Every structure is written in C-alpha cells, then in structure tokens.
Amino acid sequence: MQRTQRGIADRLARANPTTVFLITLLLMLVAFFAPGVIGGLLTLAIAAVLATLLVTTWQVQTPPTRAIRLVALTLLVTVGLVKLF
C-alpha cells in the first residue's frame, strides 16, 4: 500500500464508527433534501469520497463486499445525476 493510502487507512481505523456514521447520515440527508443542482453536487461529492474509500480498501474486501459497495456507489451516482439534471 502506498504511503498516503496507509495514512488514510490508519486515520480511518482510529475514527469513532458512531461519529462517522452520524456525520455521513447528516451529509446524506442534506444532499438528498437540498434542491436541484446543490443536492446533486453534494451527492456526487459524497460519491467521490466513497469511491476513494472503496479504492483504498479494495485489497482487504471480500468479493461479495466489493459487489455491494459497487452497487451502493452506482446508486449514489445515479441519484446525484438525476438530481443534477
């Protein structure tokens, strides 16, 4: 793993799961309920962060977990694009 990815992985491992969940939930609710372009851009920004996390943790995930995460990412990008256009 590259040095930068290892640093991100270490920080993620130290993060409080409850706090991360609540912040993510709050951001998703704001993105879903924000009107039009703003909501679409926020949703796509969240999808970009999720894609980065997916790439960073790809090596340690099982194939079923990878598939579920790819489906979730696809749905998130779809919602973002629908809101955008």
HUZI-V814299 format. One record per pair of residues at least 24 apart in sequence whose ideal C-beta (glycine too) atoms are under 10 Angstrom apart, sorted by the first residue. I is the first residue (numbers start at 0). J is the second residue. D is the distance in whole Angstrom. If there is no record, write none. Layout:
i: [I:I]
j: [J:J]
d: [D:D]
//
This chain:
i: [0:0:0:1:3:4:4:4:4:4:5:7:7:7:7:8:8:8:8:11:11:11:23:23:27:27:30:30:30:30:31:31:31:33:34:35:35:35:36:36:36:37:37:38:38:38:38:38:39:39:39:39:39:39:39:40:40:40:41:41:42:42:42:42:42:42:42:42:42:43:43:43:43:43:43:43:44:45:45:45:45:46:46:46:46:46:46:46:46:46:46:47:47:47:47:49:49:50:50]
j: [55:58:59:55:55:51:54:55:56:58:55:51:52:55:56:52:55:56:59:52:55:56:48:49:75:78:75:78:79:82:78:79:82:82:82:82:83:84:82:83:84:82:83:78:79:81:82:83:78:79:80:81:82:83:84:79:82:83:79:82:75:76:77:78:79:80:81:82:83:75:76:78:79:80:82:83:79:75:76:78:79:71:72:73:74:75:76:77:78:79:80:72:75:76:79:75:76:75:76]
d: [8:7:10:10:9:10:8:5:9:10:9:8:8:6:9:10:6:7:9:8:8:8:9:9:9:10:9:9:8:8:8:10:8:8:9:7:8:10:8:6:9:9:10:9:8:10:5:8:8:5:7:8:4:3:8:8:9:7:8:9:6:8:9:6:3:9:9:6:8:8:7:9:4:7:9:7:8:7:10:10:8:9:6:9:9:4:5:9:9:6:9:10:10:9:10:6:9:9:9]
//
